[in-house]
Amino acid sequence: MNGGHASPPQTWHRDGFTLSTAHADVDVAAVHRWLSEESYWARGIPRPVVEQSIAHAIPFTLRAAEEFAGFARVVTDRATIAYLGDVFILPPYRGLGLSKWMVECVLAHPDLQGLRRFLLATSDAHGLYAQYGFTPMKAPQKWMEIHRPDAYRSNPA
């Protein structure tokens, strides 16, 4: 832990790819386009909502040279809990082990060490995340949620 202060932006390099946590490196238009048009969890999400979600998280932007290739973000208090969300690799870059590398970098980030709980939700990538220690909740009956699947349609931004 770092006393509640955010670490400076982190950068990792591998095989011509760069992963950066600098907010300035996020291609907001590309992230919004993919989330709003392609994702199963945020279809129709308004751009201002995407912008705010990135501003209040640790963004992980994946690039192949200068071309946008993927994204993830972590919402955290940097002390006890984190939530990994909006993870995706664009189709031309899939099958290269980049999602594994991205998860490894997320888990190595200095602001995400020593947390009591690291959460995520997935419909189709359980095998990926299990490789890094994620498991089904031990006591899901203790958890509650307010889930609004149509929030982006009924709440225009």
C-alpha positions as CSV (number, residue, x, y, z in Angstrom):
1,M,0.0,0.0,0.0
2,N,1.1,3.5,-0.6
3,G,-0.6,5.5,2.1
4,G,-3.7,6.3,0.0
5,H,-1.7,8.3,-2.6
6,A,-1.9,7.2,-6.3
7,S,1.3,5.9,-7.8
8,P,2.6,7.6,-10.9
9,P,1.4,6.1,-14.2
10,Q,2.8,2.7,-14.9
11,T,4.0,1.4,-18.3
12,W,4.8,-2.1,-19.4
13,H,6.2,-3.2,-22.8
14,R,6.0,-6.6,-24.6
15,D,6.5,-7.7,-28.2
16,G,5.8,-4.3,-29.7
17,F,2.8,-3.7,-27.3
18,T,2.6,-1.1,-24.6
19,L,0.2,-1.1,-21.6
20,S,-0.2,2.2,-19.8
21,T,-2.1,3.5,-16.8
22,A,-1.8,7.1,-17.9
23,H,-5.1,8.8,-18.2
24,A,-3.7,10.8,-21.1
25,D,-3.1,7.6,-23.1
26,V,-6.7,6.4,-23.0
27,D,-8.5,6.6,-26.4
28,V,-11.8,7.5,-25.0
29,A,-13.5,7.5,-28.4
30,A,-12.3,3.9,-29.0
31,V,-13.3,2.7,-25.6
32,H,-16.7,4.3,-25.8
33,R,-17.3,2.9,-29.3
34,W,-16.4,-0.7,-28.2
35,L,-18.3,-0.6,-25.0
36,S,-21.4,1.0,-26.5
37,E,-21.5,-1.1,-29.6
38,E,-19.8,-4.4,-28.9
39,S,-19.8,-5.2,-25.2
40,Y,-22.6,-7.3,-23.7
41,W,-22.4,-5.4,-20.4
42,A,-22.5,-1.8,-21.4
43,R,-24.2,-1.6,-24.8
44,G,-25.6,1.9,-25.4
45,I,-23.5,3.5,-22.6
46,P,-23.3,7.3,-23.1
47,R,-19.9,8.8,-23.7
48,P,-20.1,11.1,-20.7
49,V,-20.6,8.0,-18.5
50,V,-17.5,6.3,-20.1
51,E,-15.5,9.5,-19.5
52,Q,-16.5,9.6,-15.9
53,S,-15.9,5.9,-15.3
54,I,-12.3,6.3,-16.7
55,A,-11.6,9.5,-14.7
56,H,-12.4,7.7,-11.4
57,A,-10.5,4.5,-12.1
58,I,-7.0,3.2,-12.9
59,P,-7.1,2.8,-16.7
60,F,-5.1,0.2,-18.5
61,T,-4.7,1.1,-22.2
62,L,-3.2,-1.4,-24.6
63,R,-1.5,-0.2,-27.8
64,A,0.2,-1.8,-30.7
65,A,2.6,0.9,-31.7
66,E,0.3,3.9,-31.8
67,E,-2.8,1.9,-32.5
68,F,-5.4,1.2,-29.8
69,A,-5.7,-2.5,-29.1
70,G,-7.5,-3.0,-25.8
71,F,-8.5,-1.7,-22.4
72,A,-9.4,-2.5,-18.8
73,R,-10.0,-0.4,-15.8
74,V,-9.8,-0.9,-12.0
75,V,-12.1,0.9,-9.5
76,T,-10.4,0.9,-6.1
77,D,-9.8,2.7,-2.8
78,R,-6.1,1.5,-3.1
79,A,-6.3,0.0,0.4
80,T,-8.9,-2.7,0.8
81,I,-10.9,-3.4,-2.4
82,A,-10.8,-3.3,-6.2
83,Y,-13.1,-4.1,-9.0
84,L,-11.7,-5.0,-12.5
85,G,-14.1,-4.1,-15.3
86,D,-14.5,-3.2,-18.9
87,V,-11.8,-5.6,-20.0
88,F,-11.5,-6.2,-23.8
89,I,-9.0,-6.8,-26.6
90,L,-9.9,-5.7,-30.1
91,P,-10.5,-8.6,-32.5
92,P,-7.3,-8.1,-34.6
93,Y,-5.2,-8.6,-31.4
94,R,-6.9,-11.6,-29.9
95,G,-5.1,-14.9,-29.6
96,L,-1.8,-13.3,-28.8
97,G,-1.9,-13.8,-25.0
98,L,-2.6,-10.1,-24.5
99,S,-5.5,-10.6,-22.1
100,K,-3.3,-12.7,-19.9
101,W,-0.5,-10.1,-20.0
102,M,-3.0,-7.4,-19.2
103,V,-4.3,-9.3,-16.1
104,E,-0.7,-9.9,-15.0
105,C,0.0,-6.2,-15.2
106,V,-3.2,-5.2,-13.4
107,L,-2.3,-7.6,-10.6
108,A,1.3,-6.2,-10.5
109,H,0.2,-2.6,-10.2
110,P,1.7,-1.1,-7.0
111,D,-1.6,0.5,-6.0
112,L,-3.4,-2.9,-6.1
113,Q,-1.1,-4.8,-3.6
114,G,-2.3,-6.0,-0.2
115,L,-6.0,-5.6,-1.0
116,R,-8.5,-7.7,1.0
117,R,-10.8,-8.3,-1.9
118,F,-10.4,-8.0,-5.7
119,L,-13.7,-8.4,-7.6
120,L,-14.8,-8.9,-11.2
121,A,-17.8,-10.1,-13.1
122,T,-17.6,-12.1,-16.3
123,S,-20.0,-14.2,-18.4
124,D,-17.4,-15.9,-20.6
125,A,-13.8,-15.5,-19.3
126,H,-13.8,-17.6,-16.1
127,G,-10.9,-19.7,-17.3
128,L,-8.7,-16.7,-17.9
129,Y,-9.3,-15.2,-14.5
130,A,-9.0,-18.5,-12.7
131,Q,-5.4,-18.7,-13.8
132,Y,-4.7,-15.7,-11.6
133,G,-6.5,-16.8,-8.5
134,F,-10.0,-15.5,-9.1
135,T,-12.6,-17.9,-7.8
136,P,-16.4,-17.9,-7.6
137,M,-17.6,-16.1,-4.5
138,K,-17.3,-18.2,-1.4
139,A,-20.5,-16.8,0.1
140,P,-22.6,-15.2,-2.7
141,Q,-25.6,-15.2,-0.4
142,K,-23.9,-12.4,1.6
143,W,-23.7,-10.1,-1.4
144,M,-26.4,-7.8,-2.6
145,E,-26.7,-5.5,-5.5
146,I,-28.8,-3.0,-7.3
147,H,-28.7,-4.0,-10.9
148,R,-30.2,-1.8,-13.6
149,P,-29.5,-3.5,-16.9
150,D,-31.4,-0.8,-18.9
151,A,-29.8,2.1,-17.1
152,Y,-28.3,3.6,-20.3
153,R,-31.5,3.5,-22.2
154,S,-33.7,5.0,-19.4
155,N,-31.2,7.5,-18.1
156,P,-29.8,9.6,-21.0
157,A,-26.6,11.5,-20.2
